[in-house]
Amino acid sequence: MINKKLKRKIVKSFNYVYHRMSPQEDKCIAAKNLLRIHYTLCLLLLVSFFVIPNLYYQLFILSGTIFVVFSNILFSGCLITMMEQDLCPGMETVFDWPLELFGIPVTNQNRKIVTIFFFCTVIFIMIGWFYFLHIRKV
């Protein structure tokens, strides 16, 4: 695990770059825009994995998904979510609505557990899809 001081420095650096690319007066609006990008990018990449049957593209997306899980473990959470929380403390995160839907208390620990569970499930589904699409044919 990375210590809190280094993690905080990384998040601040990313927020500086994000603010330079998309200058906003209100930090909460910037955080909500980042949350929208977060949702959209994740959804587009996951859907594209199943729609585009290219071997190398799918390996790239699968590798990226595995990288996301390891970075969540290494940083003890998602860096993009940390950026959002740094810009607007107390703002909802990507996995708050599933927690609320299933009646699970919205805490950082529960967010981490649901994130890891979700991505591990997605990885297994992607591996199965990849196997039936490419490997089983051989």
PyRosetta script that sets phi, psi and omega in degrees:
from pyrosetta import init, pose_from_sequence

init()
pose = pose_from_sequence("MINKKLKRKIVKSFNYVYHRMSPQEDKCIAAKNLLRIHYTLCLLLLVSFFVIPNLYYQLFILSGTIFVVFSNILFSGCLITMMEQDLCPGMETVFDWPLELFGIPVTNQNRKIVTIFFFCTVIFIMIGWFYFLHIRKV")
pose.set_psi(1, 148.1)
pose.set_omega(1, 179.2)
pose.set_phi(2, -89.6)
pose.set_psi(2, 140.2)
pose.set_omega(2, -178.1)
pose.set_phi(3, -69.4)
pose.set_psi(3, 160.1)
pose.set_omega(3, -173.5)
pose.set_phi(4, -63.2)
pose.set_psi(4, -35.5)
pose.set_omega(4, -178.0)
pose.set_phi(5, -64.5)
pose.set_psi(5, -45.8)
pose.set_omega(5, 179.2)
pose.set_phi(6, -66.8)
pose.set_psi(6, -42.4)
pose.set_omega(6, 178.8)
pose.set_phi(7, -60.3)
pose.set_psi(7, -43.1)
pose.set_omega(7, 179.7)
pose.set_phi(8, -63.2)
pose.set_psi(8, -40.5)
pose.set_omega(8, 179.4)
pose.set_phi(9, -64.9)
pose.set_psi(9, -41.1)
pose.set_omega(9, 178.6)
pose.set_phi(10, -63.5)
pose.set_psi(10, -45.8)
pose.set_omega(10, 179.9)
pose.set_phi(11, -62.1)
pose.set_psi(11, -43.5)
pose.set_omega(11, 178.9)
pose.set_phi(12, -62.3)
pose.set_psi(12, -40.2)
pose.set_omega(12, 179.1)
pose.set_phi(13, -64.4)
pose.set_psi(13, -45.0)
pose.set_omega(13, 178.4)
pose.set_phi(14, -62.7)
pose.set_psi(14, -40.5)
pose.set_omega(14, 178.9)
pose.set_phi(15, -65.4)
pose.set_psi(15, -35.6)
pose.set_omega(15, 177.2)
pose.set_phi(16, -62.5)
pose.set_psi(16, -46.6)
pose.set_omega(16, 179.5)
pose.set_phi(17, -63.5)
pose.set_psi(17, -44.5)
pose.set_omega(17, 179.3)
pose.set_phi(18, -60.8)
pose.set_psi(18, -43.1)
pose.set_omega(18, -179.6)
pose.set_phi(19, -65.9)
pose.set_psi(19, -35.3)
pose.set_omega(19, 177.5)
pose.set_phi(20, -67.8)
pose.set_psi(20, -35.3)
pose.set_omega(20, 179.9)
pose.set_phi(21, -76.9)
pose.set_psi(21, -32.9)
pose.set_omega(21, -176.8)
pose.set_phi(22, -137.1)
pose.set_psi(22, 77.0)
pose.set_omega(22, -176.6)
pose.set_phi(23, -66.6)
pose.set_psi(23, 127.2)
pose.set_omega(23, 178.9)
pose.set_phi(24, -131.1)
pose.set_psi(24, 144.2)
pose.set_omega(24, 175.4)
pose.set_phi(25, -72.1)
pose.set_psi(25, -48.2)
pose.set_omega(25, -177.2)
pose.set_phi(26, -90.7)
pose.set_psi(26, 120.9)
pose.set_omega(26, -177.9)
pose.set_phi(27, -68.0)
pose.set_psi(27, -31.2)
pose.set_omega(27, 178.9)
pose.set_phi(28, -68.4)
pose.set_psi(28, -35.5)
pose.set_omega(28, 175.7)
pose.set_phi(29, -66.2)
pose.set_psi(29, -41.3)
pose.set_omega(29, 177.3)
pose.set_phi(30, -62.0)
pose.set_psi(30, -40.3)
pose.set_omega(30, 179.2)
pose.set_phi(31, -66.0)
pose.set_psi(31, -40.5)
pose.set_omega(31, 178.5)
pose.set_phi(32, -67.1)
pose.set_psi(32, -37.1)
pose.set_omega(32, 175.3)
pose.set_phi(33, -64.5)
pose.set_psi(33, -40.1)
pose.set_omega(33, 177.0)
pose.set_phi(34, -64.3)
pose.set_psi(34, -38.2)
pose.set_omega(34, 176.7)
pose.set_phi(35, -63.2)
pose.set_psi(35, -41.1)
pose.set_omega(35, 177.0)
pose.set_phi(36, -62.9)
pose.set_psi(36, -42.2)
pose.set_omega(36, 176.9)
pose.set_phi(37, -62.9)
pose.set_psi(37, -41.1)
pose.set_omega(37, 179.7)
pose.set_phi(38, -58.5)
pose.set_psi(38, -52.2)
pose.set_omega(38, 178.1)
pose.set_phi(39, -59.2)
pose.set_psi(39, -51.9)
pose.set_omega(39, -173.5)
pose.set_phi(40, -63.5)
pose.set_psi(40, -47.2)
pose.set_omega(40, -178.7)
pose.set_phi(41, -62.7)
pose.set_psi(41, -45.7)
pose.set_omega(41, 178.3)
pose.set_phi(42, -59.7)
pose.set_psi(42, -46.9)
pose.set_omega(42, -178.3)
pose.set_phi(43, -64.1)
pose.set_psi(43, -45.8)
pose.set_omega(43, -179.6)
pose.set_phi(44, -62.6)
pose.set_psi(44, -42.9)
pose.set_omega(44, 179.9)
pose.set_phi(45, -66.5)
pose.set_psi(45, -42.0)
pose.set_omega(45, 179.7)
pose.set_phi(46, -66.5)
pose.set_psi(46, -43.9)
pose.set_omega(46, 179.4)
pose.set_phi(47, -66.1)
pose.set_psi(47, -40.4)
pose.set_omega(47, -178.9)
pose.set_phi(48, -63.8)
pose.set_psi(48, -29.0)
pose.set_omega(48, 177.4)
pose.set_phi(49, -58.9)
pose.set_psi(49, -42.0)
pose.set_omega(49, -176.7)
pose.set_phi(50, -83.7)
pose.set_psi(50, -19.8)
pose.set_omega(50, -176.9)
pose.set_phi(51, -92.0)
pose.set_psi(51, -37.7)
pose.set_omega(51, -177.3)
pose.set_phi(52, -95.9)
pose.set_psi(52, 109.2)
pose.set_omega(52, -174.1)
pose.set_phi(53, -85.0)
pose.set_psi(53, 28.9)
pose.set_omega(53, -179.7)
pose.set_phi(54, -81.9)
pose.set_psi(54, 127.1)
pose.set_omega(54, -177.3)
pose.set_phi(55, -55.0)
pose.set_psi(55, -50.4)
pose.set_omega(55, -175.4)
pose.set_phi(56, -71.5)
pose.set_psi(56, -36.6)
pose.set_omega(56, 176.7)
pose.set_phi(57, -62.8)
pose.set_psi(57, -45.3)
pose.set_omega(57, -179.3)
pose.set_phi(58, -66.1)
pose.set_psi(58, -37.2)
pose.set_omega(58, 175.5)
pose.set_phi(59, -63.7)
pose.set_psi(59, -39.1)
pose.set_omega(59, 178.3)
pose.set_phi(60, -63.0)
pose.set_psi(60, -47.4)
pose.set_omega(60, -179.9)
pose.set_phi(61, -65.8)
pose.set_psi(61, -41.9)
pose.set_omega(61, 178.2)
pose.set_phi(62, -62.2)
pose.set_psi(62, -43.4)
pose.set_omega(62, 177.8)
pose.set_phi(63, -62.6)
pose.set_psi(63, -41.9)
pose.set_omega(63, 178.0)
pose.set_phi(64, -62.6)
pose.set_psi(64, -39.0)
pose.set_omega(64, 179.3)
pose.set_phi(65, -66.5)
pose.set_psi(65, -41.4)
pose.set_omega(65, 176.9)
pose.set_phi(66, -64.6)
pose.set_psi(66, -39.8)
pose.set_omega(66, 176.7)
pose.set_phi(67, -60.3)
pose.set_psi(67, -40.5)
pose.set_omega(67, 179.0)
pose.set_phi(68, -60.6)
pose.set_psi(68, -42.8)
pose.set_omega(68, 179.3)
pose.set_phi(69, -62.9)
pose.set_psi(69, -47.2)
pose.set_omega(69, -179.2)
pose.set_phi(70, -65.1)
pose.set_psi(70, -37.2)
pose.set_omega(70, 178.4)
pose.set_phi(71, -69.3)
pose.set_psi(71, -34.1)
pose.set_omega(71, 175.5)
pose.set_phi(72, -63.3)
pose.set_psi(72, -39.5)
pose.set_omega(72, 178.3)
pose.set_phi(73, -70.3)
pose.set_psi(73, -45.8)
pose.set_omega(73, -177.9)
pose.set_phi(74, -62.3)
pose.set_psi(74, -45.0)
pose.set_omega(74, -178.0)
pose.set_phi(75, -92.6)
pose.set_psi(75, 2.3)
pose.set_omega(75, -178.4)
pose.set_phi(76, 55.8)
pose.set_psi(76, 46.1)
pose.set_omega(76, 179.1)
pose.set_phi(77, 142.9)
pose.set_psi(77, 172.8)
pose.set_omega(77, -178.1)
pose.set_phi(78, -83.2)
pose.set_psi(78, 130.7)
pose.set_omega(78, -179.8)
pose.set_phi(79, -63.2)
pose.set_psi(79, -38.6)
pose.set_omega(79, -179.8)
pose.set_phi(80, -66.2)
pose.set_psi(80, -40.8)
pose.set_omega(80, 176.9)
pose.set_phi(81, -63.7)
pose.set_psi(81, -38.8)
pose.set_omega(81, 177.2)
pose.set_phi(82, -63.3)
pose.set_psi(82, -37.2)
pose.set_omega(82, 176.3)
pose.set_phi(83, -63.4)
pose.set_psi(83, -44.7)
pose.set_omega(83, 179.7)
pose.set_phi(84, -60.4)
pose.set_psi(84, -45.1)
pose.set_omega(84, -179.1)
pose.set_phi(85, -68.0)
pose.set_psi(85, -32.3)
pose.set_omega(85, 177.8)
pose.set_phi(86, -67.9)
pose.set_psi(86, -39.3)
pose.set_omega(86, 179.2)
pose.set_phi(87, -71.1)
pose.set_psi(87, -40.3)
pose.set_omega(87, -176.8)
pose.set_phi(88, -141.8)
pose.set_psi(88, 87.6)
pose.set_omega(88, -177.7)
pose.set_phi(89, -57.6)
pose.set_psi(89, 138.5)
pose.set_omega(89, 178.1)
pose.set_phi(90, 86.2)
pose.set_psi(90, -1.0)
pose.set_omega(90, 179.4)
pose.set_phi(91, -70.5)
pose.set_psi(91, 153.5)
pose.set_omega(91, 177.8)
pose.set_phi(92, -65.6)
pose.set_psi(92, 156.1)
pose.set_omega(92, 179.8)
pose.set_phi(93, -115.5)
pose.set_psi(93, 177.2)
pose.set_omega(93, -177.1)
pose.set_phi(94, -58.4)
pose.set_psi(94, -38.4)
pose.set_omega(94, -174.7)
pose.set_phi(95, -99.8)
pose.set_psi(95, 14.2)
pose.set_omega(95, 177.4)
pose.set_phi(96, -70.7)
pose.set_psi(96, -41.2)
pose.set_omega(96, -176.5)
pose.set_phi(97, -66.3)
pose.set_psi(97, -37.6)
pose.set_omega(97, 175.9)
pose.set_phi(98, -66.2)
pose.set_psi(98, -36.2)
pose.set_omega(98, 177.4)
pose.set_phi(99, -61.9)
pose.set_psi(99, -46.3)
pose.set_omega(99, 179.0)
pose.set_phi(100, -64.1)
pose.set_psi(100, -39.1)
pose.set_omega(100, -179.5)
pose.set_phi(101, -59.9)
pose.set_psi(101, -40.8)
pose.set_omega(101, -178.7)
pose.set_phi(102, -93.7)
pose.set_psi(102, 6.9)
pose.set_omega(102, 176.0)
pose.set_phi(103, 72.4)
pose.set_psi(103, 24.0)
pose.set_omega(103, 178.9)
pose.set_phi(104, -92.4)
pose.set_psi(104, 134.9)
pose.set_omega(104, 179.1)
pose.set_phi(105, -58.1)
pose.set_psi(105, 138.0)
pose.set_omega(105, -179.0)
pose.set_phi(106, -85.1)
pose.set_psi(106, 96.8)
pose.set_omega(106, 176.2)
pose.set_phi(107, -129.4)
pose.set_psi(107, 162.3)
pose.set_omega(107, 179.5)
pose.set_phi(108, -61.2)
pose.set_psi(108, -39.6)
pose.set_omega(108, 179.7)
pose.set_phi(109, -62.4)
pose.set_psi(109, -44.7)
pose.set_omega(109, 178.7)
pose.set_phi(110, -66.6)
pose.set_psi(110, -35.6)
pose.set_omega(110, 176.4)
pose.set_phi(111, -61.4)
pose.set_psi(111, -44.4)
pose.set_omega(111, -179.9)
pose.set_phi(112, -63.5)
pose.set_psi(112, -44.0)
pose.set_omega(112, -179.5)
pose.set_phi(113, -62.9)
pose.set_psi(113, -47.2)
pose.set_omega(113, -179.2)
pose.set_phi(114, -65.1)
pose.set_psi(114, -38.5)
pose.set_omega(114, 178.5)
pose.set_phi(115, -61.8)
pose.set_psi(115, -50.0)
pose.set_omega(115, -179.4)
pose.set_phi(116, -63.4)
pose.set_psi(116, -43.8)
pose.set_omega(116, 179.1)
pose.set_phi(117, -61.1)
pose.set_psi(117, -46.0)
pose.set_omega(117, -179.5)
pose.set_phi(118, -60.3)
pose.set_psi(118, -50.8)
pose.set_omega(118, -177.1)
pose.set_phi(119, -67.9)
pose.set_psi(119, -34.9)
pose.set_omega(119, 176.1)
pose.set_phi(120, -65.1)
pose.set_psi(120, -40.7)
pose.set_omega(120, 176.8)
pose.set_phi(121, -62.7)
pose.set_psi(121, -45.3)
pose.set_omega(121, 179.0)
pose.set_phi(122, -61.5)
pose.set_psi(122, -41.4)
pose.set_omega(122, 179.8)
pose.set_phi(123, -62.3)
pose.set_psi(123, -43.8)
pose.set_omega(123, 178.8)
pose.set_phi(124, -63.6)
pose.set_psi(124, -40.3)
pose.set_omega(124, 177.1)
pose.set_phi(125, -64.5)
pose.set_psi(125, -42.6)
pose.set_omega(125, -180.0)
pose.set_phi(126, -64.9)
pose.set_psi(126, -40.9)
pose.set_omega(126, 178.2)
pose.set_phi(127, -63.2)
pose.set_psi(127, -43.0)
pose.set_omega(127, 177.4)
pose.set_phi(128, -61.3)
pose.set_psi(128, -46.2)
pose.set_omega(128, 178.3)
pose.set_phi(129, -60.2)
pose.set_psi(129, -46.9)
pose.set_omega(129, -179.7)
pose.set_phi(130, -60.4)
pose.set_psi(130, -43.3)
pose.set_omega(130, -179.8)
pose.set_phi(131, -60.8)
pose.set_psi(131, -50.7)
pose.set_omega(131, -177.5)
pose.set_phi(132, -68.8)
pose.set_psi(132, -27.6)
pose.set_omega(132, -178.5)
pose.set_phi(133, -83.2)
pose.set_psi(133, -37.1)
pose.set_omega(133, -172.2)
pose.set_phi(134, -117.7)
pose.set_psi(134, -46.2)
pose.set_omega(134, -170.0)
pose.set_phi(135, -81.2)
pose.set_psi(135, -40.4)
pose.set_omega(135, -177.3)
pose.set_phi(136, -61.6)
pose.set_psi(136, -26.3)
pose.set_omega(136, -178.6)
pose.set_phi(137, -67.4)
pose.set_psi(137, -26.9)
pose.set_omega(137, -174.2)
pose.set_phi(138, -68.9)
pose.dump_pdb("model.pdb")
